[in-house]
Amino acid sequence: MTTVLAIALSLVFLPLGLAKLAAMPVMRQAAAHLGMPVRLYRVVGALELAGVAGLLMGLAWTPLGVAAASGLALLMAAAAVVHLRHGDPLPRAVPAAALALIAVTYAAASVG
């Protein structure tokens, strides 16, 4: 189960991280909507890509995967809070919250 979760999370975060890092127009719009400079949004993308690398390397060394999943969970929890604090409706925060829960599930399953 942990392998499936690690791969699924990687498949979600890889294109998102790359799009943020490349400052694709849709990501520039998202950053502007949230009141973030594009440079900071690129940092978020780099963190997502680091999380992907950690998840995939964590398939060979579990502690790294747990650390990466924990970092991604914190990042997504923060994203959900940012959406809500900027007045977005609850459904806009749900994907980030769901990804945080999936990452926590992966970490917990890997440890236990």
DSSP file (Angstrom, degrees, kcal/mol; ACC not computed):
  #  RESIDUE AA STRUCTURE BP1 BP2  ACC     N-H-->O    O-->H-N    N-H-->O    O-->H-N    TCO  KAPPA ALPHA  PHI   PSI    X-CA   Y-CA   Z-CA
    1    1 A M     >        0   0    0      0, 0.0     4,-2.4     0, 0.0     5,-0.2   0.000 360.0 360.0 360.0 -38.6    0.0    0.0    0.0
    2    2 A T  H  >  +     0   0    0      1,-0.2     4,-2.7     2,-0.2     5,-0.2   0.874 360.0  53.5 -65.7 -34.9    2.8    2.4    0.8
    3    3 A T  H  > S+     0   0    0      2,-0.2     4,-2.4     1,-0.2     5,-0.2   0.929 109.4  48.4 -63.3 -44.1    4.3    2.0   -2.6
    4    4 A V  H  > S+     0   0    0      1,-0.2     4,-2.7     2,-0.2    -2,-0.2   0.920 113.2  47.5 -62.2 -44.4    1.0    2.8   -4.3
    5    5 A L  H  X S+     0   0    0     -4,-2.4     4,-2.8     2,-0.2     5,-0.2   0.911 111.4  50.5 -64.9 -41.9    0.6    5.9   -2.1
    6    6 A A  H  X S+     0   0    0     -4,-2.7     4,-2.1     2,-0.2    -2,-0.2   0.921 114.4  43.8 -62.1 -43.7    4.2    7.1   -2.8
    7    7 A I  H  X S+     0   0    0     -4,-2.4     4,-2.5     2,-0.2    -2,-0.2   0.913 113.8  50.5 -68.7 -42.0    3.7    6.7   -6.5
    8    8 A A  H  X S+     0   0    0     -4,-2.7     4,-1.4    -5,-0.2    -2,-0.2   0.938 112.3  46.6 -61.8 -46.7    0.3    8.3   -6.5
    9    9 A L  H  X S+     0   0    0     -4,-2.8     4,-2.9     1,-0.2     3,-0.3   0.905 112.0  51.7 -61.5 -40.8    1.5   11.3   -4.5
   10   10 A S  H  X S+     0   0    0     -4,-2.1     4,-2.5    -5,-0.2    -1,-0.2   0.898 106.8  53.0 -62.6 -40.4    4.5   11.6   -6.8
   11   11 A L  H  < S+     0   0    0     -4,-2.5    -1,-0.2     1,-0.2    -2,-0.2   0.774 113.9  43.7 -68.1 -25.2    2.3   11.6   -9.9
   12   12 A V  H  X S+     0   0    0     -4,-1.4     4,-1.1    -3,-0.3    -2,-0.2   0.913 118.9  40.4 -80.7 -48.0    0.2   14.5   -8.4
   13   13 A F  H  X S+     0   0    0     -4,-2.9     4,-3.1     1,-0.2     5,-0.3   0.779 102.7  68.7 -77.7 -26.3    3.1   16.6   -7.1
   14   14 A L  H  X S+     0   0    0     -4,-2.5     4,-2.5    -5,-0.2     5,-0.2   0.965 106.3  36.9 -59.7 -55.5    5.5   16.2  -10.0
   15   15 A P  H  > S+     0   0    0      0, 0.0     4,-2.3     0, 0.0    -1,-0.2   0.882 118.8  51.2 -67.1 -33.8    3.5   18.2  -12.6
   16   16 A L  H  X S+     0   0    0     -4,-1.1     4,-2.2     2,-0.2    -2,-0.2   0.937 112.4  45.5 -66.1 -44.9    2.3   20.7  -10.0
   17   17 A G  H  X S+     0   0    0     -4,-3.1     4,-2.7     1,-0.2     5,-0.2   0.916 113.8  49.0 -63.9 -43.2    5.9   21.3   -8.8
   18   18 A L  H  X S+     0   0    0     -4,-2.5     4,-2.4    -5,-0.3    -1,-0.2   0.910 110.9  50.4 -62.9 -41.6    7.2   21.6  -12.3
   19   19 A A  H  <>S+     0   0    0     -4,-2.3     5,-2.4    -5,-0.2     4,-0.4   0.894 113.4  45.4 -64.3 -40.2    4.5   24.0  -13.3
   20   20 A K  H ><5S+     0   0    0     -4,-2.2     3,-1.1     3,-0.2    -2,-0.2   0.931 113.1  49.5 -68.7 -44.2    5.1   26.2  -10.3
   21   21 A L  H 3<5S+     0   0    0     -4,-2.7    -2,-0.2     1,-0.3    -1,-0.2   0.876 113.5  46.2 -62.5 -37.6    8.9   26.1  -10.8
   22   22 A A  T 3<5S-     0   0    0     -4,-2.4    -1,-0.3    -5,-0.2    -2,-0.2   0.505 108.0-129.4 -81.3  -4.4    8.5   27.0  -14.5
   23   23 A A  T < 5 -     0   0    0     -3,-1.1    -3,-0.2    -4,-0.4    -2,-0.1   0.923  32.1-165.0  53.6  48.5    6.0   29.8  -13.5
   24   24 A M    >>< -     0   0    0     -5,-2.4     4,-2.3    -6,-0.1     3,-0.9  -0.269  32.0-105.8 -57.9 150.8    3.5   28.6  -16.0
   25   25 A P  H 3> S+     0   0    0      0, 0.0     4,-2.4     0, 0.0     5,-0.2   0.865 120.7  53.0 -51.9 -41.6    0.7   31.2  -16.7
   26   26 A V  H 3> S+     0   0    0      1,-0.2     4,-1.8     2,-0.2     5,-0.1   0.858 110.8  47.6 -65.1 -32.3   -1.9   29.3  -14.7
   27   27 A M  H <> S+     0   0    0     -3,-0.9     4,-2.5     2,-0.2    -1,-0.2   0.836 108.4  54.1 -76.0 -33.3    0.5   29.2  -11.7
   28   28 A R  H  X S+     0   0    0     -4,-2.3     4,-2.4     2,-0.2    -2,-0.2   0.916 110.1  48.1 -62.9 -41.8    1.3   32.9  -12.0
   29   29 A Q  H  X S+     0   0    0     -4,-2.4     4,-2.6    -5,-0.2    -2,-0.2   0.906 111.0  50.1 -64.4 -41.7   -2.5   33.5  -11.8
   30   30 A A  H  X S+     0   0    0     -4,-1.8     4,-1.8     2,-0.2    -2,-0.2   0.914 111.1  49.2 -63.3 -42.4   -2.8   31.3   -8.8
   31   31 A A  H  <>S+     0   0    0     -4,-2.5     5,-3.0     1,-0.2     4,-0.5   0.928 112.1  48.1 -62.5 -44.9    0.1   33.0   -7.1
   32   32 A A  H ><5S+     0   0    0     -4,-2.4     3,-1.1     1,-0.2    -2,-0.2   0.908 108.7  54.4 -62.3 -42.0   -1.5   36.4   -7.8
   33   33 A H  H 3<5S+     0   0    0     -4,-2.6    -1,-0.2     1,-0.3    -2,-0.2   0.873 112.2  43.8 -58.7 -38.0   -4.8   35.3   -6.6
   34   34 A L  T 3<5S-     0   0    0     -4,-1.8    -1,-0.3    -5,-0.2    -2,-0.2   0.440 115.9-114.5 -89.2   0.2   -3.3   34.2   -3.3
   35   35 A G  T < 5 +     0   0    0     -3,-1.1    -3,-0.2    -4,-0.5    -2,-0.1   0.782  69.7 138.7  73.9  26.9   -1.2   37.4   -3.0
   36   36 A M      < -     0   0    0     -5,-3.0    -1,-0.3    -6,-0.2     2,-0.1  -0.825  56.7-117.0-104.8 141.4    2.1   35.6   -3.4
   37   37 A P    >>  -     0   0    0      0, 0.0     4,-1.9     0, 0.0     3,-0.6  -0.487  27.4-119.5 -68.8 149.0    5.1   36.7   -5.4
   38   38 A V  H 3> S+     0   0    0      1,-0.2     4,-2.3     2,-0.2     5,-0.2   0.854 113.2  62.0 -58.1 -35.3    5.9   34.3   -8.2
   39   39 A R  H 3> S+     0   0    0      1,-0.2     4,-1.5     2,-0.2    -1,-0.2   0.903 104.9  46.1 -59.2 -41.8    9.3   33.8   -6.7
   40   40 A L  H <> S+     0   0    0     -3,-0.6     4,-2.1     2,-0.2    -1,-0.2   0.881 109.4  54.8 -68.3 -38.1    7.7   32.4   -3.5
   41   41 A Y  H  X S+     0   0    0     -4,-1.9     4,-2.1     1,-0.2    -2,-0.2   0.865 105.4  53.8 -63.5 -34.9    5.4   30.2   -5.6
   42   42 A R  H  X S+     0   0    0     -4,-2.3     4,-2.4     2,-0.2    -1,-0.2   0.877 105.1  53.6 -65.1 -37.1    8.6   28.8   -7.3
   43   43 A V  H  X S+     0   0    0     -4,-1.5     4,-2.4     2,-0.2    -2,-0.2   0.918 107.2  51.2 -61.9 -43.0   10.0   28.0   -3.9
   44   44 A V  H  X S+     0   0    0     -4,-2.1     4,-2.3     1,-0.2    -2,-0.2   0.915 109.5  50.9 -59.5 -43.1    6.8   26.0   -3.2
   45   45 A G  H  X S+     0   0    0     -4,-2.1     4,-2.3     1,-0.2    -2,-0.2   0.903 108.9  50.5 -61.2 -41.8    7.3   24.2   -6.5
   46   46 A A  H  X S+     0   0    0     -4,-2.4     4,-2.3     2,-0.2    -1,-0.2   0.892 109.8  50.7 -64.2 -38.9   10.8   23.3   -5.6
   47   47 A L  H  X S+     0   0    0     -4,-2.4     4,-2.2     2,-0.2    -2,-0.2   0.892 109.3  51.2 -65.1 -38.9    9.7   22.0   -2.2
   48   48 A E  H  X S+     0   0    0     -4,-2.3     4,-2.1     2,-0.2    -2,-0.2   0.915 110.8  48.2 -63.9 -41.5    7.0   19.9   -4.0
   49   49 A L  H  X S+     0   0    0     -4,-2.3     4,-2.4     2,-0.2    -2,-0.2   0.878 109.7  52.1 -67.3 -36.9    9.7   18.5   -6.3
   50   50 A A  H  X S+     0   0    0     -4,-2.3     4,-2.5     1,-0.2    -1,-0.2   0.889 108.5  52.6 -63.3 -37.9   12.0   17.8   -3.4
   51   51 A G  H  X S+     0   0    0     -4,-2.2     4,-2.6     2,-0.2    -2,-0.2   0.900 107.8  50.6 -62.9 -41.2    9.0   15.9   -1.8
   52   52 A V  H  X S+     0   0    0     -4,-2.1     4,-2.5     2,-0.2     5,-0.2   0.938 111.1  48.2 -61.7 -47.1    8.6   13.8   -4.9
   53   53 A A  H  X S+     0   0    0     -4,-2.4     4,-2.7     1,-0.2     5,-0.3   0.918 112.9  48.9 -60.3 -43.0   12.3   12.9   -4.9
   54   54 A G  H  X S+     0   0    0     -4,-2.5     4,-1.8     2,-0.2    -1,-0.2   0.890 110.2  50.7 -64.7 -40.0   12.1   12.0   -1.2
   55   55 A L  H  < S+     0   0    0     -4,-2.6     4,-0.4     2,-0.2    -2,-0.2   0.931 113.6  44.8 -62.5 -45.1    9.0    9.9   -1.7
   56   56 A L  H >< S+     0   0    0     -4,-2.5     3,-1.0     1,-0.2     4,-0.3   0.902 115.7  45.5 -70.0 -40.2   10.6    8.0   -4.6
   57   57 A M  H >X S+     0   0    0     -4,-2.7     4,-1.8     1,-0.2     3,-1.6   0.789 102.8  68.2 -70.2 -25.2   13.9    7.5   -2.8
   58   58 A G  T 3< S+     0   0    0     -4,-1.8    -1,-0.2     1,-0.3     7,-0.2   0.658  82.1  73.3 -67.0 -15.3   11.9    6.6    0.3
   59   59 A L  T <4 S+     0   0    0     -3,-1.0    -1,-0.3    -4,-0.4     3,-0.2   0.789 109.5  32.4 -66.5 -25.4   10.8    3.4   -1.6
   60   60 A A  T <4 S+     0   0    0     -3,-1.6     2,-0.4    -4,-0.3    -2,-0.2   0.748 132.9  30.0 -98.2 -31.0   14.4    2.3   -0.9
   61   61 A W  S >X S-     0   0    0     -4,-1.8     3,-1.4     1,-0.1     4,-1.2  -0.859  71.7-159.6-134.5  98.4   15.0    4.0    2.5
   62   62 A T  H 3> S+     0   0    0     -2,-0.4     4,-2.5     1,-0.3     5,-0.2   0.800  84.7  61.4 -51.2 -44.0   11.7    4.4    4.4
   63   63 A P  H 3> S+     0   0    0      0, 0.0     4,-2.2     0, 0.0    -1,-0.3   0.864 104.4  50.8 -56.8 -34.1   12.8    7.2    6.8
   64   64 A L  H <> S+     0   0    0     -3,-1.4     4,-2.6     2,-0.2    -2,-0.2   0.909 109.8  49.7 -68.1 -41.1   13.4    9.5    3.8
   65   65 A G  H  X S+     0   0    0     -4,-1.2     4,-2.6    -7,-0.2     5,-0.2   0.894 110.8  49.9 -63.3 -39.8   10.0    8.7    2.4
   66   66 A V  H  X S+     0   0    0     -4,-2.5     4,-2.3     2,-0.2    -2,-0.2   0.916 111.8  48.1 -64.8 -43.2    8.4    9.4    5.8
   67   67 A A  H  X S+     0   0    0     -4,-2.2     4,-2.3    -5,-0.2    -2,-0.2   0.917 113.0  48.0 -62.9 -43.8   10.2   12.8    6.1
   68   68 A A  H  X S+     0   0    0     -4,-2.6     4,-2.6     2,-0.2    -2,-0.2   0.923 112.4  48.3 -63.8 -44.6    9.2   13.7    2.5
   69   69 A A  H  X S+     0   0    0     -4,-2.6     4,-2.5     1,-0.2    -1,-0.2   0.891 110.8  51.6 -63.8 -38.8    5.6   12.8    3.2
   70   70 A S  H  X S+     0   0    0     -4,-2.3     4,-2.3     2,-0.2    -1,-0.2   0.915 110.7  48.4 -63.9 -42.4    5.6   14.8    6.4
   71   71 A G  H  X S+     0   0    0     -4,-2.3     4,-2.4     1,-0.2    -2,-0.2   0.914 112.4  47.7 -63.3 -43.4    7.0   17.8    4.6
   72   72 A L  H  X S+     0   0    0     -4,-2.6     4,-2.6     2,-0.2     5,-0.2   0.883 109.7  53.8 -65.7 -37.2    4.4   17.6    1.9
   73   73 A A  H  X S+     0   0    0     -4,-2.5     4,-2.4     2,-0.2    -2,-0.2   0.928 110.9  45.9 -62.3 -44.6    1.6   17.2    4.5
   74   74 A L  H  X S+     0   0    0     -4,-2.3     4,-2.3     2,-0.2    -2,-0.2   0.910 112.3  51.4 -63.8 -41.5    2.7   20.4    6.2
   75   75 A L  H  X S+     0   0    0     -4,-2.4     4,-1.9     1,-0.2    -2,-0.2   0.910 113.2  44.5 -61.4 -43.2    3.0   22.2    2.9
   76   76 A M  H  X S+     0   0    0     -4,-2.6     4,-2.3     2,-0.2    -1,-0.2   0.842 110.3  53.8 -73.9 -33.5   -0.5   21.1    1.9
   77   77 A A  H  X S+     0   0    0     -4,-2.4     4,-2.0    -5,-0.2    -1,-0.2   0.922 110.7  47.9 -63.4 -42.3   -2.0   21.9    5.3
   78   78 A A  H  X S+     0   0    0     -4,-2.3     4,-2.7     1,-0.2    -2,-0.2   0.893 109.3  53.6 -63.4 -39.7   -0.5   25.4    4.9
   79   79 A A  H  X S+     0   0    0     -4,-1.9     4,-2.4     2,-0.2    -2,-0.2   0.910 107.5  50.5 -62.3 -42.2   -1.9   25.7    1.4
   80   80 A A  H  X S+     0   0    0     -4,-2.3     4,-2.1     1,-0.2    -1,-0.2   0.918 111.8  47.9 -61.8 -42.8   -5.4   24.8    2.7
   81   81 A V  H  X S+     0   0    0     -4,-2.0     4,-2.8     2,-0.2    -2,-0.2   0.915 109.8  52.4 -64.6 -42.9   -5.1   27.5    5.3
   82   82 A V  H  X S+     0   0    0     -4,-2.7     4,-1.5     1,-0.2     6,-0.2   0.921 108.7  50.6 -60.2 -43.9   -3.8   30.1    2.8
   83   83 A H  H  <>S+     0   0    0     -4,-2.4     5,-2.2     1,-0.2     3,-0.3   0.942 113.6  44.5 -59.3 -47.1   -6.8   29.4    0.6
   84   84 A L  H ><5S+     0   0    0     -4,-2.1     3,-1.5     1,-0.2    -2,-0.2   0.883 110.9  53.3 -67.0 -38.3   -9.3   29.8    3.4
   85   85 A R  H 3<5S+     0   0    0     -4,-2.8    -1,-0.2     1,-0.3    -2,-0.2   0.761 105.2  55.9 -69.2 -23.4   -7.6   33.0    4.8
   86   86 A H  T 3<5S-     0   0    0     -4,-1.5    -1,-0.3    -3,-0.3    -2,-0.2   0.278 123.5-104.1 -91.6  12.0   -7.8   34.6    1.3
   87   87 A G  T < 5 +     0   0    0     -3,-1.5    -3,-0.2     1,-0.2    -2,-0.1   0.585  66.6 154.0  83.0   9.7  -11.5   34.1    1.3
   88   88 A D      < -     0   0    0     -5,-2.2    -1,-0.2    -6,-0.2     5,-0.1  -0.413  51.7-102.2 -67.0 148.0  -11.7   31.1   -1.1
   89   89 A P    >>  -     0   0    0      0, 0.0     3,-2.0     0, 0.0     4,-0.6  -0.338  37.1-102.0 -66.6 156.5  -14.7   28.9   -0.6
   90   90 A L  H >> S+     0   0    0      1,-0.3     3,-1.6     2,-0.2     4,-1.2   0.834 118.0  63.8 -50.7 -41.7  -14.1   25.6    1.2
   91   91 A P  H 34 S+     0   0    0      0, 0.0    -1,-0.3     0, 0.0    -3,-0.0   0.777  96.5  59.4 -59.1 -23.3  -14.0   23.5   -1.9
   92   92 A R  H <4 S+     0   0    0     -3,-2.0     4,-0.3     1,-0.2    -2,-0.2   0.766 108.6  44.4 -73.5 -23.9  -10.9   25.3   -3.1
   93   93 A A  H <X S+     0   0    0     -3,-1.6     4,-2.2    -4,-0.6    -1,-0.2   0.640  93.8  82.1 -91.7 -16.8   -9.1   24.2    0.0
   94   94 A V  H  X S+     0   0    0     -4,-1.2     4,-3.1     1,-0.2     5,-0.2   0.888  85.6  54.3 -61.4 -43.8  -10.3   20.6   -0.1
   95   95 A P  H  > S+     0   0    0      0, 0.0     4,-2.4     0, 0.0    -1,-0.2   0.924 111.5  45.6 -58.4 -42.4   -7.7   19.3   -2.6
   96   96 A A  H  > S+     0   0    0     -4,-0.3     4,-2.2     2,-0.2    -2,-0.2   0.924 114.5  48.2 -65.0 -42.9   -4.8   20.6   -0.5
   97   97 A A  H  X S+     0   0    0     -4,-2.2     4,-2.2     2,-0.2    -1,-0.2   0.900 111.5  50.4 -63.9 -40.2   -6.3   19.2    2.7
   98   98 A A  H  X S+     0   0    0     -4,-3.1     4,-2.3     1,-0.2    -2,-0.2   0.911 110.0  49.6 -65.3 -41.8   -7.0   15.8    1.0
   99   99 A L  H  X S+     0   0    0     -4,-2.4     4,-2.4    -5,-0.2    -1,-0.2   0.881 109.0  53.2 -64.3 -36.9   -3.4   15.6   -0.2
  100  100 A A  H  X S+     0   0    0     -4,-2.2     4,-2.3     2,-0.2    -2,-0.2   0.926 110.1  47.6 -61.9 -43.9   -2.2   16.4    3.3
  101  101 A L  H  X S+     0   0    0     -4,-2.2     4,-2.3     2,-0.2    -2,-0.2   0.883 111.3  50.3 -65.9 -38.2   -4.3   13.6    4.6
  102  102 A I  H  X S+     0   0    0     -4,-2.3     4,-2.5     2,-0.2    -1,-0.2   0.913 110.8  49.5 -65.7 -41.6   -3.0   11.2    2.0
  103  103 A A  H  X S+     0   0    0     -4,-2.4     4,-2.4     2,-0.2    -2,-0.2   0.900 111.5  48.6 -64.8 -39.9    0.6   12.1    2.8
  104  104 A V  H  X S+     0   0    0     -4,-2.3     4,-2.9     2,-0.2     5,-0.2   0.896 109.8  53.0 -65.3 -39.3    0.0   11.6    6.5
  105  105 A T  H  X S+     0   0    0     -4,-2.3     4,-2.6     2,-0.2    -2,-0.2   0.918 109.5  48.6 -61.3 -44.1   -1.6    8.2    5.7
  106  106 A Y  H  X S+     0   0    0     -4,-2.5     4,-2.2     2,-0.2    -2,-0.2   0.944 112.7  47.7 -59.9 -47.9    1.5    7.2    3.8
  107  107 A A  H  X S+     0   0    0     -4,-2.4     4,-1.9     1,-0.2    -2,-0.2   0.924 113.8  46.9 -61.3 -45.0    3.8    8.3    6.6
  108  108 A A  H  X S+     0   0    0     -4,-2.9     4,-2.5     1,-0.2    -1,-0.2   0.905 112.8  48.7 -64.8 -41.2    1.8    6.5    9.2
  109  109 A A  H  < S+     0   0    0     -4,-2.6    -1,-0.2    -5,-0.2    -2,-0.2   0.836 111.0  51.7 -67.3 -32.1    1.6    3.3    7.1
  110  110 A S  H  < S+     0   0    0     -4,-2.2    -1,-0.2    -5,-0.2    -2,-0.2   0.863 114.5  41.4 -72.6 -35.8    5.3    3.4    6.5
  111  111 A V  H  <        0   0    0     -4,-1.9    -2,-0.2     1,-0.2    -1,-0.2   0.889 360.0 360.0 -77.6 -41.3    6.2    3.8   10.2
  112  112 A G     <        0   0    0     -4,-2.5    -1,-0.2    -5,-0.2    -2,-0.2   0.454 360.0 360.0 -89.1 360.0    3.6    1.3   11.5
